[in-house]
């Protein structure tokens, strides 16, 4: 039987190998992940994450899944919004990222309404219709089977709940694309200088280029069962926030 292949950046690899190779990338970068994000985005990722949280429309008592939550940037913003009666579940497939996120959040005194979960977006270890909202920031492009992940998110989301996906996307203007390509081309060198690791950041650039564009991802969400799907371009389309809801 022919082996199935997928992309890991620009390389084609067996489907069975992708999760391990992505895990290796994030094991290596976990300790300096936030610093590198600040450098690579010139701090703009923090503004984009605040916008994503606003679009989640959280309320007191909500149970929220921060999927691919990494070092906890969105969890940190959402925990005060759901309050003492709510819960934010920081979920990531990578134990190193979850450990780093837990350490940072505990250091900031966030211990009452935050839970931690190591889980695969393609098969979330949560009951059906168990969360009021799901956020996913800069994680979907690393998933092997994105349609399976969207279907899994739809399953665990309560009726009327919202999915918010923040991800790199396609600039709408050629000049913006050229400027971004030029700037992002130095990321591997920054990674080499700070972490002695250029390969991880080379993969991250390539994974951005391989990710579906805005309209394609919107259609994928619709195909997975989400309704009222829309997207909001950020920084001329360098990134976009996609929003969808689960019908009652």
VOKE-798808 format. One record per residue: residue in three letters; x, y, z of N, C-alpha, C in turn. Coordinates in steps of 0.2 Angstrom, whole numbers, plus 2048, in hexadecimal, padded with zeros to 3 digits. Layout:
! VOKE-798808
alaXYZXYZXYZ ...
***
This chain:
! VOKE-798808
unk8047FA800800800800804806800 unk80380B7FC8078117FB806815802 unk80C81880480C81C80A809823809 unk80582580D80282C80C80883180E unk80883780B80D83C80C80984380E unk80C84781180A84E812810852812 unk80F85981381485E81381785F81A unk81D86081B82186382182586881E unk82286F81E82587481B824872813 unk82A87381082A87280982B86A807 unk82D86680C82F85F80B82985B80C unk82985680882485180882684B80D unk82284981282484481681E83F817 unk81F83981A81A83581C815838821 unk80E83782080A83A82580B83882C unk80D83282D80F830834814833837 unk81983783381F83A83681D841838 unk81884483581784C83681784E83D unk81284A84181184C84881884C84C unk81C84784B82284684E82784C84C unk82784E84682C85384482A85A846 unk82385B846821861849822862850 unk82185C85482385C85B82A85E85C unk82E85B85883685C859837864858 unk83486785383586E853833872859 unk82D87185C82A87486282E872868 unk83086C86883586A86E83B86F86E unk83E87086884487486884387C86A unk83D87E86883C88586883888886E unk83588387283088587883388A87C unk83988987E83C88E88383D895881 unk83E89687A83E89D87883989F873 unk83389B87382E89C86F82B8A386F unk8298A58758268AC87582B8B1873 unk8328B18758378B68738378B686B unk8378B08688388B08618318B385D unk82C8B18608258B485D8268BC85E unk8288BE8638298C686482D8C985E unk8338C585D8388C88598358C7852 unk8328C18508308C084982A8C4847 unk8268C584C8208C984A8208D184C unk8268D384F8278D98518228DB857 unk8208D685A81B8D78608138D685D unk8128D685780B8D78548078D1856 unk80A8CB8578068C58598028C685F unk8058CA8648018CB86A7FA8CF868 unk7FB8D48647F58D78627F08D385E unk7F28CF85A7EE8CA8567EB8C585B unk7EE8C38607EB8BE8657E68C2869 unk7E78C886A7E18CB86E7DB8CC86A unk7DC8CD8637D68CE85F7D38C785E unk7D78C285E7D48BB85D7CF8BA864 unk7D28BB8697CE8BA8707C88BF870 unk7C88C586D7C28C986D7BD8C5868 unk7BF8C28637BA8BF85E7B78B9861 unk7BA8B68667B78B086A7B18B186E unk7B08B886F7AA8BA8737A98B6879 unk7AE8B687E7AE8B28847AA8B6889 unk7A78B188D7A38B48937A58B0899 unk7A38B389F7A48B08A57A18A98A5 unk7A58A48A87A289D8A87A38998A2 unk7A689C89D7A78988977AD893898 unk7AD88E8957B28898947B588988D unk7BB88B88D7BF88C8877C5888886 unk7C68868807CB88187E7D088687A unk7D688787D7DC88A8797E0885876 unk7DE8838707E187E86C7E8880869 unk7ED87C8697F487E8677F688486C unk7F48838727F58898767FC88B878 unk80188687780888887780988B87E unk80C89187E80F89488580A898888 unk8038988867FE89A88A7FC8A2888 unk7FE8A48837FC8AC8817F58AD881 unk7F18A887E7EA8AA87E7E68A8884 unk7E98A28877E68A088E7E78A6893 unk7EC8A98937EE8AF8977E98B5896 unk7E68B68907E28BB88F7DA8B8890 unk7D98B288F7D28B08907D08AE897 unk7D58AC89B7D38AA8A27CF8AF8A6 unk7D28B58A67CE8BA8A97C78BC8A7 unk7C68BA8A07BF8BB89D7BA8B689F unk7BC8B08A07B78AB8A27B68AB8A9 unk7BB8AE8AD7BA8AF8B47BB8A88B8 unk7B98A98BF7BA8A38C37B689D8C2 unk7B089F8BF7AB8998BD7AD8968B6 unk7B18998B37B38968AC7BA8928AC unk7BB8908A67C288C8A67C588D89F unk7CB88E89F7CF88E8997D3887899 unk7D38838937D787D8937DC87F88E unk7E287F8907E888088C7EA879889 unk7E98788837EA8718807EF87287A unk7F486D87A7F986D8757FC866874 unk7FE86486E80085D86D80785C870 unk80B86287181286287381386387B unk81585E87E81685E88681B864888 unk82086588482486B885821872885 unk81C87388081987988081487A886 unk81087488780C87488D80F876893 unk81587389481987489A81B87B89B unk81D87E89582088589581A889897 unk81488889480E88C89580C88C89C unk80C88689F80A8858A680E8898AA unk8158888A981A88C8AE8188938AD unk8178968A781789D8A78108A08AA unk80B89C8A980489E8AC80489E8B3 unk8078988B68088988BD80C89D8C0 unk81189F8BD8158A58BF8128AB8BF unk80C8AC8BB8088B28BB8028B18BF unk8028AC8C37FC8AB8C87F68A88C5 unk7F68A68BF7F08A38BC7F089B8BD unk7EC89A8C37EC8938C57E58918C6 unk7E08958C77D98938C97D58908C3 unk7D58938BD7D08918B87D488F8B2 unk7DA88C8B27DD88A8AC7DF8838AD unk7DD87F8A87DF8788A87E48768A2 unk7E78718A27EC86F89D7EB86889B unk7EC8688947EA8628917EF86088B unk7F285B88B7F68598857F2855880 unk7F085787A7EC8548767ED85686E unk7EB85286A7EB8528637E5856860 unk7E685B85C7E085F85A7DC85A855 unk7DF8558527DB85184E7D784C851 unk7D884B8587D484685C7D4849863 unk7D084E8647D085286B7CE84D870 unk7D184D8767CF84887B7CA84C880 unk7C584E87D7BF8528807B984F87E unk7B484F8837AD84D8817AA85287B unk7A584F8787A285387379E859876 unk79D85E87379A86487579B86687D unk7A286787E7A48688857A786F886 unk7A88738807AC8798817A787E87D unk7A88848807A488A87D7A788E878 unk7AE88D8787B28908727B888D872 unk7BB88D86C7C288B86A7C6890867 unk7CC8918697D18968667D7892864 unk7DA89485E7E089085C7E4895858 unk7EA89785B7EE89C8587F4899856 unk7F589A84F7FC89884C7FD89184D unk7F888D84D7F988684E7F6881848 unk7F18848457EE87F8407F387D83A unk7F78818387FB87F83380087A835 unk80187883B80587383D80286C83E unk7FB86C83D7F786683E7F8862837 unk7F985B8387F98578327F385782E unk7ED8568317E785582D7E285B830 unk7E286082D7DF86682F7D786582F unk7D586182A7CD86082A7CB85C830 unk7D08578327CE8538387CE85783E unk7D385C83E7D38608447CD864845 unk7CB86783F7C586B83F7BE867841 unk7BE86183F7B885D8407B985B848 unk7BF85A84B7BF8598527BD85F856 unk7BF8658547BD86B8577B586C857 unk7B386A8517AB86B8507A8866855 unk7AA8608567A785B85B7A785E862 unk7AD8618647AD86286C7AA86986D unk7A886D8687A587486979E87386A unk79C87786F79487787179187A86B unk78A87986A78687C866786884867 unk78788886278788F86378E892865 unk79388D86679A88F86879E891862 unk7A38958637A789885E7AE89585D unk7B18948577B88928567BB898853 unk7C189A8567C58A08537CC89D852 unk7CE89E84B7D589B8497D98A1847 unk7DE8A284A7E38A78487E98A4845 unk7EA8A683E7F08A283B7F38A7836 unk7F98A58347FC8A982E7F88A7828 unk7F88AC8237F38AB81D7F78AE817 unk7F38B08127F58B380C7F48BA80B unk7FA8BE80B7F98C680A7F58C7804 unk7F18CC8047EC8CE7FE7F08D27F9 unk7F68D57FB7F98D97F68008D67F5 unk8038D67EF8098D47ED80F8D77F1 unk80F8DE7F28148E17F68148DF7FD unk80E8DD80080E8DB8078118D4807 unk8108D08028138C980281A8C9801 unk81D8CE7FD8248CE7FC8278D1802 unk8248D68068278D880C8288D3811 unk8228CF8128228CA8178278C4815 unk8288C280F82C8BD80D8348BF80E unk8358C680D83C8C880E83D8C8816 unk8388CB81A83A8CB82183A8C4824 unk8358BF8228358B982583C8B5823 unk83F8B681D8458B381B84A8B3820 unk84A8B88258508B882A84E8B5830 unk8488B28318468AE83784B8A8838 unk84D8A483385189F8358588A1838 unk85B8A78358618A98388608AC83F unk85A8AF8418598B18488598AB84C unk8558A584A85589F84D85C89C84E unk86089D84986789A84A86B89E84F unk86A8A484F86E8A885486C8A885B unk8658A785C8628A78638628A0866 unk86089B86185F89486486388F861 unk86889185C86C88D859868888855 unk86288A85285D88684F85A88A849 unk85D88A84385A88D83D85488983A unk85588283B85087D83784987E839 unk84887F84084188084383E886840 unk84188B83F83E89183C83E891835 unk84288D83184188C82A83B888829 unk83988382D83388082D82D88482E unk82E88983382888D83482689282E unk82B89482B82A898825827894820 unk82988E81E82788A81981F88881B unk81E88682181788482381288A822 unk81489082381089682180E89681A unk81389581681289580E80D88F80C unk80D88981080988480E802884811 unk8018898157FA8898197F588B814 unk7EF8898147EA88B8107E8893810 unk7E689680B7E589D80B7DE89E80E unk7DC8A480F7D68A68137D08A3810 unk7CE8A380A7C88A08077C8899808 unk7CE8968077CE88E8077CD88C80F unk7D08908137CF88E81A7C788F81C unk7C589481A7BD89681B7B9890819 unk7BA88E8137B78888107B8882814 unk7BE8818167BF87B81A7BB87B821 unk7BB8818247B788182A7AF880828 unk7AD8828237A68818217A587A820 unk7AA87681C7A986F81B7A986B821 unk7AD86E8267AD86A82D7A786B831 unk7A286F82F79C87083279A876835 unk79F87B83579F88183879A886834 unk79788A83779288F833795896835 unk79289B8317948A283179B8A3831 unk79F89F82D7A68A082D7A88A6829 unk7AD8AA82C7B08B08297B78B182B unk7BA8B58287C18B782B7C38BE82A unk7C88C082E7CA8C782F7D18C782E unk7D38CA8287DA8CB8277DE8D082B unk7E48CE82D7E88D28317EF8D482E unk7F18DA82F7F88DB82C7F88DA824 unk7F28DC8217F28DB81A7F18D4817 unk7EF8CF81C7EE8C881A7F48C481C unk7F98C781F7FF8C38217FC8BD826 unk7F78BF82A7F48BB82F7EC8BC82E unk7E88B78307E18B88307DE8B5836 unk7D88B78387D48B483D7CE8B183A unk7CD8AB83A7C78A78387C28A683E unk7BC8A783D7B78A68427B18A283F unk7AF89D8437A98998417A5897847 unk79F89584679B89384C79888C84B unk79688985079388385078B884850 unk78788284B78088484B77D880851 unk77788485477388185977087B857 
***
